[in-house]
Amino acid sequence: MKKVVSLMCIALIVCTLAGCDTKKEDVKKEEKKEQSEKIKGKCHAVECIKQINVESKLEDINQIIGFDGITKDGKENTYYWEIAKDETIKVVFGSNEKATITAEIERSTIADKKVDFSKYDELQKIVKSGITYDTFKTYVGNVDGVITEKSSISTKYTWVAKSGEYLNASFSNSTNQCRFVIGRVKEKK
């Protein structure tokens, strides 16, 4: 009888402690989520980059993002806006006064369950001859890519699957053609 009571007490203690750990982990996950959602400025990087164009002046970009960018490493033509913990906008002004705008973001934050790389092998074969953005989308689940870089020459899009697989594809601004794709996609059998 004493053994049964002792075992029940031990089981109760173990269950109680396990429940506490689960609650602590849930709280930590919630805190991490809240931190990633907190932004400095008016928009997340993926939204800000859509509003900035290559002809935008520094003052206009500061206005769009909601605060002034900073320079680093003494490069006066390169500006950074740290929007959130894992989100930065980087703008490099060229000698022609046109900018290259880059959204540096944690890929997991833009993962989409609809992204499907099952046609990747087919996609690889036709990219070399050129493929338009709309056609490219049909090979990745008919999902719009997230703009991660803009220049006067091209626009780079990123697609991320929930599995962590991803593709980056640059499309010419003049022809809307992509001839190069890079990323990490698991081989399909």
C-alpha positions as CSV (number, residue, x, y, z in Angstrom):
1,M,0.0,0.0,0.0
2,K,2.9,2.4,0.9
3,K,4.4,1.6,-2.5
4,V,1.2,2.5,-4.3
5,V,0.9,5.8,-2.4
6,S,4.6,6.6,-3.0
7,L,4.3,5.8,-6.7
8,M,1.2,8.0,-7.0
9,C,3.0,10.9,-5.2
10,I,6.0,10.5,-7.5
11,A,3.7,10.4,-10.6
12,L,1.9,13.6,-9.3
13,I,5.2,15.4,-8.8
14,V,6.5,14.4,-12.2
15,C,3.3,15.5,-13.9
16,T,3.3,18.8,-12.1
17,L,6.9,19.5,-13.0
18,A,6.4,18.5,-16.6
19,G,3.4,20.8,-16.8
20,C,5.4,23.7,-15.5
21,D,8.1,23.2,-18.1
22,T,5.5,23.1,-20.8
23,K,4.0,26.4,-19.6
24,K,7.5,28.0,-19.4
25,E,8.2,26.9,-23.0
26,D,4.9,28.3,-24.1
27,V,5.6,31.6,-22.5
28,K,9.1,31.7,-24.1
29,K,7.6,30.9,-27.5
30,E,5.0,33.7,-27.0
31,E,7.7,36.2,-25.9
32,K,9.9,35.3,-29.0
33,K,6.9,35.8,-31.3
34,E,6.1,39.2,-29.7
35,Q,9.7,40.3,-30.1
36,S,9.7,39.3,-33.8
37,E,6.5,41.2,-34.3
38,K,7.8,44.4,-32.7
39,I,9.1,46.8,-35.3
40,K,10.8,50.1,-35.2
41,G,9.2,52.2,-37.9
42,K,6.1,52.1,-40.1
43,C,6.5,48.8,-41.8
44,H,8.1,45.4,-41.8
45,A,11.1,45.0,-44.3
46,V,9.0,43.0,-46.8
47,E,6.4,45.8,-46.9
48,C,9.0,48.6,-46.9
49,I,10.9,47.3,-49.8
50,K,7.7,47.3,-51.9
51,Q,7.3,51.0,-51.3
52,I,10.9,52.0,-52.0
53,N,12.0,52.4,-55.6
54,V,15.5,52.7,-57.1
55,E,15.1,56.4,-57.7
56,S,14.0,57.1,-54.1
57,K,16.1,59.7,-52.3
58,L,17.4,59.1,-48.7
59,E,14.8,61.5,-47.3
60,D,12.0,59.6,-49.0
61,I,13.2,56.3,-47.7
62,N,13.5,57.7,-44.2
63,Q,9.9,58.8,-44.5
64,I,8.7,55.5,-45.8
65,I,10.4,53.4,-43.1
66,G,9.7,55.9,-40.4
67,F,13.2,56.7,-39.0
68,D,16.6,57.7,-40.3
69,G,19.0,55.1,-41.7
70,I,22.5,54.9,-40.4
71,T,25.9,54.4,-42.2
72,K,28.4,51.8,-41.1
73,D,32.1,51.2,-41.9
74,G,32.5,54.8,-43.1
75,K,30.6,54.0,-46.3
76,E,28.6,57.2,-46.9
77,N,26.6,55.7,-49.8
78,T,25.3,52.7,-47.8
79,Y,22.5,53.0,-45.3
80,Y,20.9,50.5,-42.9
81,W,17.5,50.5,-41.1
82,E,17.2,47.9,-38.4
83,I,13.5,47.5,-38.5
84,A,13.2,44.5,-36.1
85,K,15.5,41.9,-34.6
86,D,15.7,39.8,-37.8
87,E,14.8,42.5,-40.3
88,T,17.0,45.1,-42.0
89,I,16.7,47.3,-45.0
90,K,20.0,48.1,-46.7
91,V,20.3,50.7,-49.4
92,V,23.4,51.4,-51.5
93,F,23.3,54.5,-53.6
94,G,25.3,54.1,-56.8
95,S,27.2,56.8,-58.8
96,N,24.1,57.2,-61.0
97,E,22.1,58.1,-57.9
98,K,20.0,54.9,-58.3
99,A,19.9,52.6,-55.4
100,T,20.1,48.9,-54.8
101,I,17.6,48.0,-52.0
102,T,17.9,44.8,-50.0
103,A,15.6,43.4,-47.4
104,E,17.6,41.2,-45.1
105,I,15.1,39.0,-43.3
106,E,15.0,35.6,-41.5
107,R,13.7,33.2,-44.1
108,S,11.5,31.4,-41.6
109,T,9.4,34.5,-41.2
110,I,8.3,34.4,-44.9
111,A,7.8,30.7,-45.2
112,D,4.5,29.8,-46.9
113,K,2.8,26.4,-46.7
114,K,1.6,26.9,-50.2
115,V,5.1,27.0,-51.7
116,D,5.7,23.7,-53.5
117,F,9.0,22.8,-55.0
118,S,7.9,19.4,-56.4
119,K,8.4,20.7,-60.0
120,Y,11.9,22.0,-59.3
121,D,13.7,19.6,-61.7
122,E,11.4,20.8,-64.5
123,L,12.0,24.4,-63.5
124,Q,15.8,24.0,-63.6
125,K,15.7,22.8,-67.2
126,I,13.7,25.8,-68.5
127,V,15.3,28.6,-66.5
128,K,18.5,28.6,-68.6
129,S,16.5,29.6,-71.7
130,G,14.6,32.3,-69.8
131,I,11.3,32.2,-67.9
132,T,8.9,35.0,-67.0
133,Y,7.8,35.7,-63.4
134,D,4.2,34.5,-64.0
135,T,5.4,31.2,-65.5
136,F,8.0,30.7,-62.8
137,K,5.2,31.0,-60.2
138,T,3.4,28.0,-61.7
139,Y,6.4,25.9,-60.9
140,V,6.5,26.9,-57.2
141,G,2.9,26.4,-56.2
142,N,1.5,29.5,-57.9
143,V,2.6,31.7,-55.0
144,D,4.0,35.2,-55.3
145,G,7.6,35.5,-54.2
146,V,8.8,38.0,-51.6
147,I,10.8,40.9,-53.0
148,T,14.2,40.7,-51.3
149,E,16.2,43.0,-53.6
150,K,15.7,45.7,-56.1
151,S,18.1,47.4,-58.5
152,S,17.8,49.3,-61.7
153,I,18.6,46.1,-63.5
154,S,16.7,43.4,-61.7
155,T,14.3,42.4,-58.9
156,K,15.1,39.4,-56.8
157,Y,12.3,37.3,-55.3
158,T,12.5,34.6,-52.6
159,W,10.2,31.6,-52.1
160,V,10.4,29.7,-48.8
161,A,8.6,26.5,-48.0
162,K,7.6,25.5,-44.4
163,S,10.2,22.8,-44.6
164,G,12.9,25.4,-44.9
165,E,13.6,24.8,-48.6
166,Y,14.0,28.1,-50.5
167,L,14.7,29.6,-53.9
168,N,16.0,33.0,-54.9
169,A,15.3,34.1,-58.5
170,S,16.3,37.4,-60.1
171,F,14.1,38.8,-62.9
172,S,15.3,41.4,-65.4
173,N,13.4,44.6,-65.1
174,S,13.5,45.2,-68.8
175,T,12.5,41.7,-70.1
176,N,10.9,40.1,-67.0
177,Q,13.0,37.1,-67.7
178,C,14.8,34.9,-65.1
179,R,17.8,32.9,-66.2
180,F,19.4,32.1,-62.9
181,V,18.0,30.5,-59.7
182,I,19.8,29.6,-56.5
183,G,18.6,28.1,-53.3
184,R,18.3,24.9,-51.3
185,V,15.7,22.4,-52.5
186,K,15.7,18.7,-51.5
187,E,16.1,16.3,-54.4
188,K,12.7,14.7,-55.3
189,K,12.7,11.0,-55.8
